Amino acid sequence: MTPPSKSAKKSPFSRKGAAAPTAEAFDMAFQDKPRVGSVVSVTGSHALVMLDEDKPGDDRASRPQLGAIMSVDAGASIVLGLVSAMSNPAPSLDPSVPDMRIIEIELIGEFTKPTINAPARFKRGVSSYPTLGDNVHVATRDELTALFSVNGAASVRVGVVKQDAQIPATVNVDEIFSRHCAILGTTGAGKSCAVALLLRAVLQRFPHAHIVILDPHNEYGKSFDGRTVVFDPQSFSLPYWMLTFDELVEVLYPGRSRDSEEIEILADLLPAAKKMNLGAAGRGGRLRTDSTAITVDTPIPYRISELLGLIDKALGGLDGARNGAPYKRLRSRIYTISQDARYAFMFGGLTVQDTLKSMLSDLFRIPADGQPISVIELGGLPADVVQVVVSVVSRLAFEFGLWSKGAAPIALVCEDAHRYAPADPNEGFAPTRRSLIRIAKEGRKTGVSLWVASQRPTELDPTILSQCNTIFAMRLANQADQEALRAAVPDASTSLLSCLPSLGLGEAIAVGEGVPMPTRIRFDALPGNAVPRSLTACFTDGWSVEIEDNSFIDRIVEQWRAQRMLTPDLE
């Protein structure tokens, strides 16, 4: 039997089923690694390293690179840091005189050396700082493997570490959901593929999840191998009586002040309309029968016809001294909106029934029945309609988590989140913004997770971005977006973000609580049939042929006037 080669010797780092390494073995393993330099300066969370002269046999893989993970023997621990800058401050023109080469590393965490009672473990932060003259090495594969396997049973693989493609990049499922997650990057960087890949990896380990995707580009319906229920504008139903008073007012009077006469009248009459239908609604479900508890926000079915009847009754009871114009305007507005084809998913039902239980079951996939993901396709709907849908879905998710005390955790994935929660509080749909901010602030307590995907971090509400404790930053070329991201990252690893403009397709800077330490990763490739495909017009195809169909314009005008979008077949 041939003896094992030196390269095949057992790793000193703890692995499942293996004995914990001794401190002596740990030190010996560190000494066996090729040294690349020594510490010449330590300032807070940074250290300067002077590199040794290159040896003839060295290859590029063994040299420090920007973003590479380095290790420093700091006595009681092995300190890990990221290369944040490289320089040659005084280059020499004489090739026989070696240059002074300096790298700057950002100290991120450390491996505690094993003891009799405890194995080697990685932890964030540095308790034992390097000193001048300490040896510096490029982190080995064993160290990286031990580092990225610390998430344990709650972790899933999503890609590989850019520094060494043999090391799987893992994320902690509990952390990326309970503390929220953001996927940021410019158009074409691979955000949608990253979202699909992350969710597929989670579903492979946890098939009984409850996930809702707000899909403005209609691209996720076929990304999860039949494990989705797709709600399109024709199949999605969101009864108007589920709206809060603020949401209903925004539908009727976008941007209108809450102290206008029509809105005050509506606030007075709405509870009465709900009480009129309370008995009939109560027979369909176990609703509270105490009419004194009904407010303008109570989700109890009522009929638009009965609300209009109450307005007519109030209008008829006015004396000659009072002005009936506000009542007439309110009645006209309610009737117009209820007949608008764009709002057919709200007002289109022929009967009013208490469908809250069935809607919550279908929307949040409880039970999942092998389809744990709901995809709500919003593409093609008018912007104001989309805002209402996002507002109600996000609010229902939070309130369901609140009243269920997180017994069935829900994840809400919001694509193009800057549309619904803009940084400028005067823009967008106020109830939508408030609902998403509330989830970002309090969702962890109620078992509701928020994932946001955006190409413009500067246009996304900073409160939401700051609450996302795991961020996957993909290619971002805009300087303002990079600065917004630097202000939001939860680690001191902002130097990694200097690589954002040069990241390749499918690459990301992963920072936050969901990953062991900030690093550059490359996401795994999705199967061809799972790649999200959005509705994007092809100009070359459209301009290559002449439209000779005389009825083409007629059909377009008919759809336009009917306010009904026909979604083209993607096959």
Disulfide bonds with the S-S distance in Angstrom:
none
